[in-house]
Amino acid sequence: LKNNQLTADVIENAKEHTKNLVAKKGRASYLGERAIGHIDPGSASSAILFQTLLDVIHE
């Protein structure tokens, strides 16, 4: 945010990147490799938070 580099595309790419990861922490960690191919729930909720923050800042 300080460097004005956070955009909707950056947020979406970061969220989508979690599809190929195995969760090590949180509730998704119980799924192990079965989580591969699914967006991490924590990442999805964080993406909503950051997108809302951007929307408010740019109003």
C-alpha positions in Angstrom: 0.0 0.0 0.0 2.8 2.4 0.8 4.4 2.0 -2.6 1.0 2.1 -4.4 1.6 -1.4 -5.9 -1.4 -3.2 -4.6 -4.0 -3.6 -7.4 -7.0 -5.9 -8.0 -4.8 -8.0 -10.3 -2.1 -8.4 -7.7 -4.8 -9.5 -5.1 -6.4 -11.9 -7.6 -3.1 -13.5 -8.6 -2.0 -14.0 -5.0 -5.3 -15.7 -4.2 -5.2 -17.9 -7.3 -1.6 -18.9 -6.5 -2.8 -20.7 -3.4 -4.5 -23.4 -5.6 -1.2 -25.2 -6.1 -0.1 -25.1 -2.5 -0.6 -27.7 0.3 -1.9 -26.0 3.5 0.5 -26.2 6.4 -1.6 -24.2 8.9 -5.2 -23.6 9.7 -8.2 -25.8 9.1 -7.2 -26.6 5.5 -4.1 -28.3 6.8 -6.2 -31.3 7.7 -6.9 -31.9 4.0 -3.2 -32.3 3.1 -2.7 -32.8 -0.7 -6.5 -33.0 -1.2 -6.4 -29.2 -0.9 -4.4 -28.9 -4.1 -6.6 -27.4 -6.8 -8.7 -25.3 -4.4 -8.2 -21.7 -3.3 -7.2 -21.5 0.3 -10.1 -20.1 2.3 -7.9 -17.8 4.3 -6.5 -16.4 1.1 -10.0 -15.9 -0.3 -11.2 -14.0 2.8 -8.0 -11.9 2.8 -8.5 -11.1 -0.9 -12.0 -9.8 0.0 -10.5 -7.6 2.8 -7.8 -6.1 0.6 -10.1 -5.5 -2.4 -12.5 -3.7 -0.1 -9.6 -1.7 1.3 -8.6 -0.7 -2.2 -12.2 0.2 -3.1 -12.5 2.5 0.0 -9.1 4.1 -0.7 -10.0 4.9 -4.3 -13.4 6.3 -3.7 
